[in-house]
């Protein structure tokens, strides 16, 4: 059964509250990052745990709610972000991917299973038993339906 709340901003806000606090203190697992943006209205720092896959000096994420995601609006207003991967925090420039070639490369990087946290994410969002094949299909769906973002790490 698909999660009937998966497209709800409230569902995502609850997940944000319950998941983000853990990763402020602990190292993030493979496939997950703590991303800090600056609020476009308040100017306050906003932290969000999300699926992020690193490839060299680039890290890729997808806003599952697309343009409805607050963090995407924040990135568009101020692309300077911080990305915590594992124990290390990087300064980064974030931007929404629009170029077809870049999107294709990002999709290839984003698709594979990045770590155990992918299985937790799947179970939380899809409400089904995660298998590798299901994960790969879901990552493709998330990428195609969402808004892909690249973090250029410095």
Secondary structure, DSSP 8 states (H G I E B T S, - for coil): ---TTTT-HHHHHHHHHHHHHHHHHS---TTEEEEEEE-TTT--EEEEEEEEEEETTEEEEEETTGGG-HHHHHHHH--EEEEEETTEEEEEEEEE---HHHHHHHHHHHHS--SHHHHHHHHHHH-S---HHHHHHHHHHHHHHSEEEEEEE-
